[in-house]
């Protein structure tokens, strides 16, 4: 009971305008959409299913920002990209995300949640930075030997990510990512597993055609239901909300949202609109359940990874990858020449009749240079669509992605 009261009090503080102003969560959604615009349909020659966690990336960049040089271009770019007026606001948001949004709901019958940060280093941290890492981010620190055991450290970080994501993220750092020039590695891992509030009947699932962007078709299993659904039709697209089962006494409300364009090839235009218009996300959500006619959505499984150097500079984060802007982490002379050599991100999601499970991990390697619905609404997701998982009370966006071809599924070495 004491734990539950503490969680409720934290939630109340998280939403109190005087204490938190709600702007950090609005900013986090803005960061999520900025990344989405770069990662979803970036190049017609490289079309693929995508899933990523803007929240995981946000937290790792916030940790790096906390160790950036005061007045430097690196700090300025990070604050601008993260849409935050100060480091204090970033640190406060990260602390509340870990203690409120990702407090495990499974003991009360809600989603299973995990959110952890880690730091691997071979140089002592500045006391002021260590305090922030410990108190705001709760990052476990690991003293390692990059100089002679780089491969061993890579395995250690990957094993940590695999354990913290229940085996869904297995090879976060590729071979060669860690070298004798590495000084620190910041990492975040998060895990989500939620059951639908109203599960789909597996016996009703049937194969049907899914229309690809190139005009071809594939046969994939579609889940269906005759129950009323939270669907809303807008000009040119529809939005479906699929709520997850809520824990007893838990005020949080997790949902998956599917954004389905009317046109079979309409996803690029919908992504552009959703990611470019301020407030679009909050203005285009279902408000109540309606009777459905033809209602079908595909089950799918996606694994996706990318590297930050290919994305963040396009969003104005450039100096992070140069030397000289990270002197707030360690004492001189070890602080000279520190730079982010690369940021690795990997995400996974599986959606089926029971619910969803999703995971993500992000690692930054730091080294030196060297409209109102009608009475019945059809919602047939038989062509490319966008999705996201959001906690509605705090408006925190956990995962974003697109489904272009649900017939392609990643292989996972072992089930968990």
HUPE-V466417 format. One record per pair of residues at least 24 apart in sequence whose C-alpha atoms are under 7 Angstrom apart, sorted by sequence separation. I is the first residue (numbers start at 1). J is the second residue. D is the distance in Angstrom with one decimal. If there is no record, write none. Layout:
# HUPE-V466417
i:I j:J d:D
i:I j:J d:D
This chain:
# HUPE-V466417
i:120 j:144 d:6.5
i:122 j:146 d:6.9
i:154 j:178 d:6.3
i:165 j:189 d:6.6
i:200 j:224 d:6.7
i:237 j:261 d:4.1
i:340 j:364 d:6.7
i:341 j:365 d:5.8
i:164 j:189 d:6.3
i:165 j:190 d:6.3
i:200 j:225 d:6.5
i:236 j:261 d:6.0
i:237 j:262 d:5.0
i:340 j:365 d:5.8
i:341 j:366 d:5.6
i:165 j:191 d:5.2
i:236 j:262 d:5.3
i:340 j:366 d:4.3
i:341 j:367 d:6.3
i:339 j:366 d:5.5
i:340 j:367 d:6.3
i:62 j:90 d:6.2
i:150 j:178 d:5.5
i:161 j:189 d:6.1
i:338 j:366 d:6.6
i:339 j:367 d:5.6
i:150 j:179 d:5.3
i:338 j:367 d:5.4
i:339 j:368 d:5.9
i:150 j:180 d:6.4
i:338 j:368 d:4.6
i:337 j:368 d:5.2
i:147 j:179 d:7.0
i:148 j:180 d:6.7
i:337 j:369 d:6.3
i:146 j:179 d:6.4
i:147 j:180 d:4.0
i:309 j:342 d:6.3
i:146 j:180 d:5.1
i:308 j:342 d:6.4
i:309 j:343 d:6.9
i:59 j:94 d:6.3
i:307 j:342 d:6.8
i:308 j:343 d:4.8
i:146 j:182 d:6.2
i:307 j:343 d:5.6
i:308 j:344 d:6.3
i:307 j:344 d:4.8
i:306 j:344 d:6.3
i:307 j:345 d:6.2
i:306 j:345 d:5.6
i:305 j:345 d:5.5
i:306 j:346 d:6.7
i:95 j:136 d:4.7
i:305 j:346 d:4.1
i:94 j:136 d:6.5
i:95 j:137 d:5.8
i:304 j:346 d:5.7
i:305 j:347 d:6.3
i:94 j:137 d:6.3
i:304 j:347 d:5.5
i:92 j:136 d:6.6
i:303 j:347 d:5.8
i:304 j:348 d:6.5
i:91 j:136 d:5.6
i:241 j:286 d:6.7
i:303 j:348 d:4.4
i:197 j:243 d:5.7
i:239 j:285 d:6.5
i:240 j:286 d:6.8
i:302 j:348 d:5.6
i:303 j:349 d:6.6
i:323 j:369 d:7.0
i:196 j:243 d:6.1
i:197 j:244 d:4.8
i:239 j:286 d:6.6
i:302 j:349 d:5.4
i:196 j:244 d:4.3
i:197 j:245 d:4.1
i:301 j:349 d:5.7
i:302 j:350 d:6.5
i:195 j:244 d:5.5
i:196 j:245 d:5.5
i:301 j:350 d:4.2
i:31 j:81 d:7.0
i:194 j:244 d:5.8
i:195 j:245 d:5.7
i:300 j:350 d:5.9
i:301 j:351 d:6.3
i:31 j:82 d:6.0
i:194 j:245 d:6.9
i:300 j:351 d:5.4
i:213 j:265 d:5.5
i:299 j:351 d:5.4
i:300 j:352 d:6.8
i:211 j:264 d:6.9
i:299 j:352 d:4.9
i:232 j:286 d:4.9
i:27 j:82 d:6.9
i:231 j:286 d:5.5
i:27 j:83 d:5.5
i:230 j:286 d:5.7
i:230 j:288 d:5.5
i:231 j:289 d:6.5
i:230 j:289 d:4.1
i:231 j:290 d:6.7
i:123 j:183 d:6.8
i:229 j:289 d:4.8
i:230 j:290 d:6.2
i:122 j:183 d:5.9
i:228 j:289 d:5.7
i:229 j:290 d:5.5
i:67 j:129 d:6.4
i:121 j:183 d:5.7
i:122 j:184 d:6.9
i:228 j:290 d:5.2
i:229 j:291 d:6.5
i:121 j:184 d:4.4
i:228 j:291 d:4.5
i:229 j:292 d:6.7
i:120 j:184 d:5.5
i:121 j:185 d:6.5
i:228 j:292 d:6.0
i:120 j:185 d:5.0
i:119 j:185 d:5.6
i:120 j:186 d:6.7
i:226 j:292 d:6.7
i:119 j:186 d:4.8
i:118 j:186 d:6.0
i:119 j:187 d:6.3
i:24 j:93 d:6.4
i:118 j:187 d:5.1
i:117 j:187 d:5.7
i:118 j:188 d:6.3
i:225 j:295 d:6.5
i:117 j:188 d:4.4
i:224 j:295 d:5.7
i:116 j:188 d:5.8
i:117 j:189 d:6.5
i:224 j:296 d:4.7
i:116 j:189 d:5.5
i:223 j:296 d:5.6
i:224 j:297 d:6.7
i:115 j:189 d:6.0
i:116 j:190 d:6.5
i:222 j:296 d:5.8
i:223 j:297 d:5.4
i:115 j:190 d:4.4
i:222 j:297 d:5.3
i:223 j:298 d:5.8
i:114 j:190 d:5.4
i:115 j:191 d:6.6
i:222 j:298 d:4.2
i:223 j:299 d:6.6
i:114 j:191 d:5.0
i:221 j:298 d:5.8
i:222 j:299 d:6.2
i:113 j:191 d:5.6
i:114 j:192 d:6.8
i:220 j:298 d:6.9
i:221 j:299 d:6.3
i:113 j:192 d:4.8
i:112 j:192 d:5.8
i:113 j:193 d:6.7
i:111 j:192 d:6.8
i:112 j:193 d:5.1
i:14 j:96 d:6.9
i:111 j:193 d:5.5
i:112 j:194 d:6.4
i:111 j:194 d:4.3
i:293 j:376 d:5.9
i:295 j:378 d:5.7
i:296 j:379 d:6.3
i:297 j:380 d:6.1
i:298 j:381 d:6.9
i:110 j:194 d:6.9
i:111 j:195 d:6.9
i:291 j:375 d:6.3
i:292 j:376 d:4.9
i:293 j:377 d:5.7
i:294 j:378 d:4.8
i:295 j:379 d:4.8
i:296 j:380 d:4.7
i:297 j:381 d:4.9
i:290 j:375 d:6.6
i:291 j:376 d:4.9
i:292 j:377 d:4.7
i:293 j:378 d:5.0
i:294 j:379 d:6.3
i:295 j:380 d:5.4
i:296 j:381 d:6.1
i:290 j:376 d:6.5
i:291 j:377 d:6.6
i:292 j:378 d:5.7
i:294 j:380 d:6.5
i:11 j:100 d:6.1
i:10 j:100 d:6.3
i:7 j:100 d:6.5
i:300 j:406 d:5.2
i:302 j:409 d:6.0
i:303 j:410 d:5.9
i:298 j:406 d:7.0
i:301 j:409 d:5.3
i:302 j:410 d:6.2
i:301 j:410 d:6.8
i:267 j:384 d:6.3
i:267 j:385 d:6.1
i:264 j:383 d:5.4
i:264 j:384 d:7.0
i:260 j:381 d:6.5
i:261 j:385 d:6.8
i:260 j:385 d:4.9
i:60 j:186 d:6.5
i:259 j:385 d:5.7
i:260 j:386 d:6.8
i:60 j:187 d:6.3
i:258 j:385 d:6.9
i:259 j:386 d:5.1
i:60 j:188 d:6.4
i:258 j:386 d:5.9
i:259 j:387 d:6.0
i:258 j:387 d:4.5
i:223 j:353 d:6.7
i:257 j:387 d:5.4
i:258 j:388 d:6.9
i:256 j:387 d:6.9
i:257 j:388 d:5.4
i:56 j:188 d:6.0
i:256 j:388 d:5.7
i:257 j:389 d:6.4
i:56 j:189 d:6.9
i:256 j:389 d:4.4
i:255 j:389 d:5.7
i:256 j:390 d:6.5
i:110 j:245 d:5.6
i:255 j:390 d:5.6
i:110 j:246 d:4.7
i:235 j:371 d:6.9
i:254 j:390 d:5.7
i:255 j:391 d:6.5
i:109 j:246 d:6.9
i:110 j:247 d:3.7
i:234 j:371 d:4.5
i:254 j:391 d:4.4
i:109 j:247 d:4.5
i:233 j:371 d:5.6
i:253 j:391 d:5.5
i:254 j:392 d:6.1
i:108 j:247 d:4.8
i:109 j:248 d:6.4
i:233 j:372 d:6.6
i:252 j:391 d:6.7
i:253 j:392 d:5.4
i:108 j:248 d:5.3
i:232 j:372 d:6.6
i:233 j:373 d:5.5
i:253 j:393 d:6.2
i:232 j:373 d:5.4
i:252 j:393 d:5.8
i:105 j:247 d:6.0
i:202 j:353 d:6.1
i:201 j:353 d:6.6
i:200 j:353 d:4.7
i:199 j:353 d:5.9
i:200 j:354 d:6.6
i:199 j:354 d:5.4
i:199 j:355 d:7.0
i:196 j:354 d:6.2
i:195 j:354 d:5.7
i:196 j:355 d:4.8
i:195 j:355 d:4.2
i:194 j:355 d:5.7
i:195 j:356 d:6.5
i:194 j:356 d:5.5
i:193 j:356 d:5.8
i:194 j:357 d:6.4
i:193 j:357 d:4.1
i:192 j:357 d:5.5
i:193 j:358 d:6.3
i:192 j:358 d:5.1
i:191 j:358 d:6.0
i:192 j:359 d:6.1
i:191 j:359 d:4.4
i:190 j:359 d:5.6
i:191 j:360 d:6.7
i:190 j:360 d:5.5
i:173 j:344 d:6.7
i:189 j:360 d:5.8
i:190 j:361 d:6.4
i:211 j:382 d:5.9
i:212 j:383 d:6.1
i:172 j:344 d:6.7
i:189 j:361 d:4.3
i:210 j:382 d:4.4
i:211 j:383 d:4.7
i:212 j:384 d:6.6
i:172 j:345 d:6.9
i:188 j:361 d:5.5
i:189 j:362 d:6.6
i:209 j:382 d:6.7
i:210 j:383 d:5.5
i:172 j:346 d:6.3
i:188 j:362 d:5.3
i:187 j:362 d:5.5
i:188 j:363 d:6.6
i:187 j:363 d:4.2
i:169 j:346 d:6.9
i:186 j:363 d:5.6
i:187 j:364 d:6.4
i:185 j:363 d:6.6
i:186 j:364 d:5.2
i:185 j:364 d:5.6
i:186 j:365 d:6.7
i:168 j:348 d:6.6
i:185 j:365 d:4.6
i:184 j:365 d:6.3
i:185 j:366 d:5.9
i:184 j:366 d:5.1
i:182 j:365 d:6.9
i:183 j:366 d:5.9
i:184 j:367 d:6.6
i:182 j:366 d:5.9
i:183 j:367 d:4.9
i:182 j:367 d:4.0
i:181 j:367 d:5.5
i:182 j:368 d:6.7
i:220 j:406 d:6.7
i:181 j:368 d:5.9
i:220 j:407 d:5.7
i:218 j:407 d:6.9
i:168 j:359 d:6.4
i:169 j:360 d:6.8
i:169 j:361 d:7.0
i:212 j:404 d:6.4
i:212 j:405 d:6.5
i:165 j:359 d:5.8
i:129 j:328 d:6.8
i:129 j:329 d:5.8
i:161 j:361 d:6.5
i:126 j:329 d:5.7
i:125 j:329 d:5.7
i:126 j:330 d:4.8
i:125 j:330 d:4.5
i:126 j:331 d:5.8
i:124 j:330 d:6.2
i:125 j:331 d:6.9
i:41 j:268 d:6.6
i:37 j:271 d:6.9
i:37 j:272 d:6.7
i:81 j:316 d:7.0
i:37 j:275 d:5.9
i:36 j:275 d:6.9
i:77 j:316 d:6.5
i:78 j:317 d:6.4
i:77 j:317 d:5.5
i:34 j:275 d:6.5
i:33 j:275 d:4.9
i:74 j:319 d:5.1
i:73 j:319 d:6.5
i:74 j:320 d:5.3
i:167 j:416 d:6.5
i:166 j:416 d:6.3
i:51 j:302 d:6.7
i:74 j:325 d:5.4
i:50 j:302 d:6.8
i:51 j:303 d:6.8
i:49 j:302 d:6.6
i:51 j:304 d:5.8
i:72 j:325 d:5.9
i:50 j:304 d:5.8
i:69 j:325 d:5.1
i:68 j:325 d:5.6
i:69 j:326 d:5.2
i:68 j:326 d:4.2
i:69 j:327 d:5.1
i:67 j:326 d:5.9
i:68 j:327 d:6.0
i:69 j:328 d:5.4
i:67 j:327 d:6.8
i:68 j:328 d:5.2
i:67 j:328 d:4.3
i:67 j:329 d:4.6
i:38 j:311 d:6.8
i:52 j:346 d:6.9
i:53 j:347 d:6.7
i:52 j:347 d:5.1
i:51 j:347 d:6.0
i:51 j:348 d:6.6
i:60 j:362 d:6.9
i:56 j:360 d:6.9
i:56 j:361 d:6.6
i:57 j:362 d:6.1
i:56 j:362 d:6.2
i:53 j:360 d:6.1
i:52 j:360 d:7.0
i:55 j:397 d:6.7
i:55 j:398 d:5.6
i:54 j:398 d:6.5
i:53 j:398 d:5.7
i:54 j:399 d:6.5
i:53 j:399 d:4.4
i:52 j:399 d:5.7
i:53 j:400 d:6.3
i:51 j:399 d:6.8
i:52 j:400 d:5.7
i:51 j:400 d:5.6
i:52 j:401 d:6.3
i:51 j:401 d:4.0
i:50 j:401 d:4.9
i:51 j:402 d:6.7
i:50 j:402 d:5.2
i:49 j:402 d:5.6
i:50 j:403 d:6.8
i:49 j:403 d:5.0
i:49 j:404 d:5.4
i:48 j:404 d:6.3
i:49 j:405 d:6.6
i:40 j:402 d:6.8
i:32 j:397 d:7.0
i:29 j:396 d:6.6
i:28 j:396 d:6.8
i:29 j:397 d:6.0
i:25 j:394 d:6.5
i:25 j:395 d:6.1
i:25 j:396 d:5.8
i:15 j:394 d:6.9
